[in-house]
Amino acid sequence: MQPHHFARRWDGSPVTKPPRRRLCVDTSSPSRLLRRGQSNRCQECGNLVDWHPRADHRPIGLHPHELPIRPVPITCRWYLSGGVAYRGADSPWCRVPHATVCPRRTPDIDLTPALTELRRRLGALTRRWIDAGLFTPQPPVACPMSMQSAERLILPIVEILHIRYLAERPLDALRCVSQTRRGHRCPHPVLDPAAPSGSWTLTAVFSDKRCLALPAEHLVLYSLNRAPYAEQLRWRAQRCPAHMATSTAPDLTLAGWQVFDPLLHHAHIHTHLPGPVPTSPET
């Protein structure tokens, strides 16, 4: 028999390769987001940001490193549990929002000396990457947009489980956030012609900020309230029918829903009912 020849290091010890393990999320985890899908770079300063869902399903970008709670204001203390960001936990360490220490943003609170030093170090990293040609901040858009482009940027308002959300893209362009077996993002759309669909509705605008004037009295939204409960959960999770909300497949990115605020998102308010929803994604 021919002897087996194994790869060895310089000292003669065998080289062992650990077996590849597939990334998975525990079924009891409140967050379906994989760790590889949490980190991203800030488009303004280029520093790393960890994105986590909150209890209300809205995303928040946090500084990737923990800080002691003493130099951090109470309003900036965030804690992670099961991949979800919370406030008010009893821990000597916390995370801070990246928007608070981003060197290219104006802080909305008075920073402590520790946070000011962290913001200065992040600014030095940004300057180093810009000088080395590794990062280029996004330039402001100066050219006027055509009417077609301006209308395309008006995002739809979707009502799911009686909560209004602003979609990140038009309905026919919403893409599933789940991971496929090959480790890529699912290419299928959320909108499916075979699944129960919603309907465009003209309804009244309401806001919790009654002291401010609303931009309009009525708005057009895509209501899914009459769809089955499982279908509404699938839309809120931003998954295709093959990856239902109860599927064990993990997510590669956060769902792009934003809780609709008529004062902040007034540019996306429509007052005229559109045509029927497309039954197939754009090609």
N, C-alpha and C positions, 0 to 999 in steps of 0.2 A: 504494500500500500504506500502511496505517496504521502509524505508528511505534509500537514497543513502549515502554511506559512502565514503568520499573523503579523500585522503591523506593530512595530515596537518603537518606543521612544529611545533617546540616546542612552538612557541608563538600563535598557533592556526590559523595562516594564511594558506590558501589552497596552496598546491603545484601544480603549473601549469607547464606543459611541452609544450614548443613551438613546433609547428608542423614542421615536417621535410620538408625541401625544397630541391628540386632537383637542383644540380649545373648546370648552363647553361651559355652560352656565347651569348651576344647580337649579332644580325646579322650584325650590323654595325661595330663591333670590328675588327680591322686589324689583331689581333692575335686570333687564335682559341684555345690557350693553357689555360687550367684551372689553377687556382692558386695552386691547390694541386699538379700539375705536374711540377711546376717551381722549387721548392726547392729540393736540393739534397746535399749530403756531398762530399767534395773534397776527392778523393781517395788517395791523398798524405798527407794531414794534418788533415782531418776529420772535418773541419769546414763547416758550411752551405754555400751553393752557390745557388743563384737564377739565373736560366737560362732563357734568353729572346731571342726571334728572333730579328735580326736587319732588316733594310730596305732591305738589299740584301738577306734575308732569311737565313743568317748564324747565328748560336747561339753564344751567349757570356755569360760567367759566371760573375755575379756581386756580390759584397758584399751585404748582405741582408739589411744593414742599410744605411740611407742617411747621408751624411757628408756636412758641409758647404763648399762652393766652394773656399774660400780664401786659405786654406792650401793645396788644391788639384791642381796639375799641369793641364794645359789646355788639354793636350793630354790624361788625365785620367778621364775627366769629361764625364759622361754618364747620360742621362735623359730618363725617361719612359713616353710614351704616348700611351694609349690603349694597354699596354702590350708589345710594341715594343720599343727597345732601340735606341736612337738617340744621336747625338752630336750637340752642338751649341745652345741649348735652353737657354732662359733667365729666370733663376731661381736661388735663393740664395742657393739651395740645389742640390746635385748631388749624383750619385752612382759611385763607382770605381770598375774596374775589379778585380776579386779575384786573378788573376795571379799576380797582382802588389803587393798585400799584403800577399800572401801565404807565411807562414814561412819556407816552405820546398823548395821554389824556389828562384833562384837568380833574384832579380829585374833587369829589363832592363833599368831603368831610375834612376836618383838620387832622392831618397825619401825625402820628407820634414819631419820635426820633427813630425808632426801629423801622417803622414802615417807610419813613423818608430815606433811610439808608438803603433799604431793599429797593426802593424805586430808583435810587441813584445807580445801584449796581446793575439793574435791568437796563437802564439807559446807556450805561457803558457797554454792555453786551450788544445792544442795538447798534450803537455807533461803530463797534468793532466789525459786526457783520456787514454793515453798509459799506465801510471802507474796504473790506475784503471782497466785495462784490457777491456775497452770499445771500443778501437780502435786499430787496428793493421795495420801499413802502408804496402802497397804492397811490398813484397821483389822483388829484381831484378831477372829476369829469367836467371839462370846460366846453366841449362841443355840444350844441343843441341836439336833442333827440327828435327823431321824426315822430309823427303822430302814431304810427303803427307801433314803434318801440315804446312810446309812452303808454299806450293802451295795454301793451303786453306786460308791463310792469305792475299793472293794477291786479293785485292778488285776490283770489276769492275768499269769502268769509263762509265758514262751514260751521254748522251747529250740530254737535255730537253730544248726546246725553244731556241735552238742554244747556250746554255750555258752548259759547261761541269762540271759535278759533280762527286765526288768520293763517292760511296755508302758505307754505314757502314757495310754491309753484302753482301754475294752473292745474285744475283737477286732472286733465288728461296727461299731465307731465309728472304727477306724483309717483315716485318710485319706491318700491319696497326696500326697507332698511335691513332685512334679514341677511344672514350669511348662507351661502350655498355650500354644498359638500366640498367644493374645490377651494373654499376659503375666500371667494369673491362676493361682492354685493349682488343681491338678486336683481336681475334686469327687468323683472316684470312690473307692470304698473299696479297701483292700488285700485284704480277704477276697473271694474270687470263688468262686461255687458250681461253675463249670466247671473250675477249676484243681484240681490235687491238694491235698488238705487234710491237716491233721495230726490228731492224736488226743489226747484228754485222758488223762493217765497219772498214777498215784499212785506216786511214787518217793521214795527216801530223801533227806533233807537232808544236804548236806555243806558244809563251810566250811574255809577255810585257817587260820582262827583256832581251833585245836583247844583252846586253853586256856580258852575261854569256852563257857558252856553254850548249846546251841542252843535256840531257842524251840519247836521241834517236831522229831519224828523223821522225819515224812513230810510231803510237800506234793504238791499237785496242779498240774501244768503242762501246757501245750499243746505237745506235741512235734511238731516238723517234721523230725526226723532221717531218717525214711523217705521223705520227699518228695524229688523230684529236686534235684540240686545247684543248677540254675538257679532253681528255685522257692524254695529257701532263700535264695539271694542276693537275690531279689526282695523277700522278706519283710524281710530285714535292711536293705535299702535303703529300705524302706517305700514301695514303688511298686505301682501297680495293674498288671494284665496289659497294658494299653495302653502303659504306660511301664515296660518291663522293666528289670532292672538293667543290661543292656547298651545301653539306649537312649541317644541323644545329647542328650535333653532335659535341661536343667539343673534343679537343685532350688531351690525358693524358701525352704526352711527345712530345718533339720537333722532327721534322723529322731529320734523320741522314745524310743528304746530306752535303758535304763539297765542296766548289768551288775548282775545280781541278787546281793544280799548278804543272806543270811538274818538277819543281826543288825541291819542297817539297815532292811530292808524286811519285818520280821516281821509287820507289820500286814496284809500282803497274802498271807499264807500261808493256803491252804485245805487242809483235810484230808479233804474229801468230794468225790467226783467229781460235776461238774455235769451238766446235760443236754447234748444235742447242740449243736454250734456253729450259730448262726443262718446261714442260707444267703443272707440279704439284709441290707443295712444298715438301721438304724432310720430311720423316716420321721417 
